[in-house]
Structure formats: structure tokens, C-alpha cells
Amino acid sequence: MSLPIAILFCVITMLGWGSWANTQKLAGKEKWPFELFYWDYAIGVFLFSLLFATLGGAFAMGPGAVRALISGAIFNLANILLVVSIDAAGMSVAFPVGIGLALVIGTVESYLETPKGNPSLLFAGVALIVFAMIMSAASRQTVGKNRVRGLIFSIVAGCIMGLFYPQLMRAIGPGKLTPYVALVFFGAGVLGSNIIVNTIFMKAGRVTYADYFRGTAKLHFIGVLGGCIWMLALCLNVIAANVAGPAISYALGQGATLVAAIWGVFVWREKGTMSYTVLMFIGYATGLILIGAATLD
């Protein structure tokens, strides 16, 4: 694969990771609780990992299966906290803060393990992402308790989510798992851990499994679609990492924060202080340009 194709895959990742949450917003408009939406989302992640694995030929096992499972479980915990944040505060708060924080943690950890690209440009881009996160939080400083709750959940989600990608990358490579097999175990980790994690949230929200089976085919389809969109993005990102490097591939993919913020502000009409919102967009856009330029070193 050439570098331009790898960058294209990262851009598709960015669009997918930044857009899947629209399915949650659509389900929310139908009064479908996020806990029930998330079951279909997790199923969609796993089903797409199986579909993607068919492209990889033989299912060759090797060391790394446990790491991939753990990576899926880490992601699942972080992502359901992000879903709670979206439900409480909207996409334009949850993504810039939560995913922005995950970008910083995941990029730094991935670069320390596999240094690739221009570090000055890469970390200057990361610094601008941090600035954009602060602007996003500041733009919502006058909102009520629900937004504060969403902000807290997004921070916790970001701290945890920054750990899943390096863990997944440790499972892939010569003598380990192929990307195709690793992603199946990742999907299994997401779905398997959801039995514990989401059941806790369901009990807290007084939602039952009987409620889930009363959902319409349309509602279930929306959730599965959201999981498939997210997993397609991860699959392309992992393939691109072999060329662009894990740190840059992950950082560009997590430009999803900018995409999600655009959806939140301009489509879902999530309000905030406009001056801070503009600075958030500028910070993210410039940061992503610098991270992309780091691949040219």
C-alpha cells in the first residue's frame, strides 16, 4: 500500500469515527434508551469484524489473542461512557473532549512504542488538539448539570479510550496475529465485555432485556449500522498503520472529533459560545494538518 492510500484510509476512518454517533442521535429521537442502542452497536462491531476477516483468507492463530480481547474490552468500557456523555451533553461536547483526550494519550503511547514520522510536527499537532479540547469545554461552561455530567463522563471515557489502540497494535505483527484475526478478537472483546458493562448501565437506568426485544426492526438496524460504521473505520485504520505508523494513523483517525463537532453544531444544533467554538474548529483543523504533515518526514 502506498502512503497516499494509507492517508486516504485514515481520512475515511476520521469520517466513520466522527459520524457513527449520528445513529445514536437518531435512535434517541425515537426515545430508544442509549443502553439498548448500545447492544445493537456492539453486535454491529462484532458482525463487521467477522465480515472483514473473510478478506484475510485463512484464520491463522498466534500470540496476541488475549491482547486483542483486552483491547476490545477497554474500548467497550470507554465507548459506553462516551455514549452516556453524548446522551447527556451532545456530540459537540463529548467528542472534542473525550476523543480529543484519547487522541493525545493514544498518539503519545503509540509513538513511544513505534516512533515514525516527524515528532516536532506530530506533537505540535497534538498540542493544538489539547487547545481545541479546552475551547470545547469552555464553550459550554454556562450550561446546566446535565452538560457537566456529560463533560465528566467524556473525560473519563477519553482517559480509558486512549489505551485501547496501542494494546490492539501489540497483538498484530510477525509471529503474532494478522490484522484480520486480531480485529475478530477485538470485536469479541467488545461484545463479550458488554454483557457485564452494559448490564450494569441497564440496571442503573431501569432498562430490561425485555425492553430490548420489544424494539422495532428499524431501531435495531440503526444500532447495528452504527457499530458497522465504527468498525469499518477501525479496520481501515489498522491497515493504514502498517504504512503511516500507528501514532500518525491513530491521530489522523481521531480527527473524528472535528467531524463529530461539525455534525453536532450544524446538524443537531447543539449550542455553545460561538467564539470558543470557532477556536475549537481552528485548533482541531490546524492540529490535523500538522499531524498529516508529520507523515512526510
N, C-alpha and C positions, 0 to 999 in steps of 0.2 A: 504494500500500500504506500502511495506517495504522501508527502506531508500535506499538500492541499486537500487531498481526500480525507486525511485524518482530521484536519481543521474543520472540514465540512461536516464530518460526523459529530464533532464537538458542538458545532452550531445547532445541528438537529437535536443533540442532547439538551442544549440550552432551551430550545423551543419546547421540547417534550416535558422536561422537568418544570418549566415555568407555566405550562398550560394544563397539566393534568388536574390541578385543583379546581378548574372550572367545572369538572364533573361533580365535585363535592358541592360547589355552589348551586349547580342545577338540582342536585338531589335535595339540598336544603330548601330550595324554593317549593319543593313538593312535601315539605315538613317531614322528611326522612331523616331520622337521627343519625349523627355522624358515626356512632358506634356500628350501626347496621350497614351504612355505606362502606365502612372500612372493611367489613368482612368480604364484601364483593371485590373491593380494591385488592385485598391480599390474595384472593383467589385469582384475580386477573394477573397479578405479578407472577404467581407460580405457573399458571397456564401458559403465559407467554415465554417463560424460561424453558418450558418443555418444547414449545414450537421452535424457539431459536436453536435448541440443542439438535434438532433434526438436521440443521445445516452443517453441523460439525462432524457428521459421519459417526464412526464408532464411539461408543460411550467408554472411553478409556479412563479407568480409575487411577489414582495415585495419591500421594500425600497432599494434604491441603483441604480435604473434605470438611474436617471439623472447623477449620478457619473460615471456610465459606459459609457454613451453617451459622457460626457465631456472628459473622458479618451481617447475615440476614436478620438475625435476632436483634442485633444492635440497631440496625436501620429501622426495624419494625417499631421498636420502642420509641425511637426518636421521631419517626414519622407520625405515629398516632398522637404524640404530644403536639406535633406541628398541626395536625388536623384539628385538635382541640383549639389551638391558637387561631387557626383560620376561622373556625366556628365562632369564636369569641370576638376577634379583633379584625378579621378580614385579611385578604391576600396581601394588601399593600403594607401591612404591618408584619404579619407572620413571616413572609418570605425574606424581605430585606434584613430583618434582624436574625431570624433563626437560620436561614440558609446562608446568609452572609457570614455568620459566626462559624457555621460548618465549613464554609469555603476556606476561611482563614486557618482553622485547625487542620482540616484535611490536606490543604495545599502545603503547609509547612511540614507536616509529618511525612507526606509523600515525597517532598523534595529532599528531606534529610535522609530518607531511605534510598531514593533513586535520583541523584542530582542530574538534571537535564534541563537545558535552556539557560538563558541569561538571568542570573539571580537578582541583579540590580533592577531590571525591568519587572521581573516576576514579583518581587516583594514590594516594589513601588506600587504595582497594581493592587496587591493585597492591602496595602496601607490605604489606598483610595476606597477600597471596598469597606474597610473599617469606618472611614469617614462617612460613607454613604449610609451605613448602618446607624450611626449616631444621628444623622439627619432624619432618617426614617422615624426613629424613636422620638426625636424632638418634635417632629411634625404632629405627633399625636399626644403631646404632653398635657393637653387640657381636656382630654376625653375622660369618660367615666370608668367605673370599676370594672366593667366587662372588658374594656380595652386594656386596662392594667393587667388583668388576669391573662389576657391573650399575650401580652408582651412578656410576662414572666414565663409562660409556657413556651414561647418561642425561643427564649434564651436557653432554657433547659434543653429543649429539643436540639438547638444548634450545637451545644456542648457535646451532646451524645452523638449526633449525626456526623460530626467531623471525624469520628473514629471508625466508621464502617468501611469507608473506601480503602484506606491503607490495609485494613485487615483482609479485605477481599483480594487485593493485589498480592498479598503474601501467599495466597493459595494458588496463584497462577504462575506458570513458568516451566522451564525444562525440568523434568523429573517430578513435577507436581501435577496440577490439573490443567487441562485446556480451558480457555475462557468459556467454551460452550458447557462443559461439565460443571465448572465452578459456579456458573450462573444458575444451573439447576439446583445445586445445593444451597445457593443463596436464596432462591425462591422458596425452597423447602424450609429454610430457616425463618423466612418471613411468615409463611403460613402456619408453621408449627408453633412458633412462639406466640402467634396471635391468639391461640387457644387460651393461653394464660393471660396475656396482656389485655386483650380486648374484653375478655370475660370480666375482668376487674372493672374496666370502664363501664361495661354494660350494667353491672350491679350498682355502681355509683350513680348511673343515670336512670336507674329503674327501667331498663330496657331488657326484654326477654328474647330468647331464641324463637319463641312462638311468634313474636312480633316480626322477626326476620322473615319467617316463612309466609307471613301474610303480605309481604311486599309484592308489588307488581313486577311483571317481567321487565318493564321499562326501567324501573328503579334499579333492579339487579344488573341490567345491561349497562346502565350509566356507571355503576361502581366498577364492574369488570373492565369496562373501557378505560376508566381512569388508571387502573393497575397496569393494563397493557401498554398504555401510552408511556407511563413512567418506566416500565421495564424495557421497552424498545429503546428508550433514551440511554438507559444504563448499558445495554448490550452494545450499542454503537460506541459508547464512551470507552468501554473496556477494550474494544478492538483498536480504537484510535490511540489508546495509551501505549501500545507497542511502538508507535512511531513518534508521537509527540511527547511521550513521557507521562507517567501517572500524575505528577503535580500539575502540569500545564493542562492536561486533558481534563482533570477533575475541576480545576479552577475555571476553565472556559465553560464547562458544562454547568457549573453552578452560577454562571451568568443568568441562569433561570430566574434569579432574584429580580433582575431588571424586567424580564418578560412578565413575571407574575405581578410586579408592581404596576406595569402598564395595563394589564387586564383589570387589576383592582381599581385603579384610579379612573380609567377612561371607559371601561365597560360596565363594571359593577358600581361605579360612582361612590367609592369609599372616600370619605372626605378627610382632609388634613390641611395643615398650614401650607399654602402654596409655595412660599419662598423656600421652606425646608424641603418640600417635595421636589422642587426643581434642582436644588443642590444634591439631593439623593440621586436623581437621574444622572446628573453630570458626573458625580463621583463614580457611580457604577459603570457608566459608559466609558469614561476615561480609563478606569481601572482595567476593564476588559480589553481595551485596545492595547494597553501596556503588557498585559498577560499574553495576548496573542502575538505581540511583537517579540516577546521573550523566546518564542519557538524558533525565531530566525537566527538565533545566535549559533 
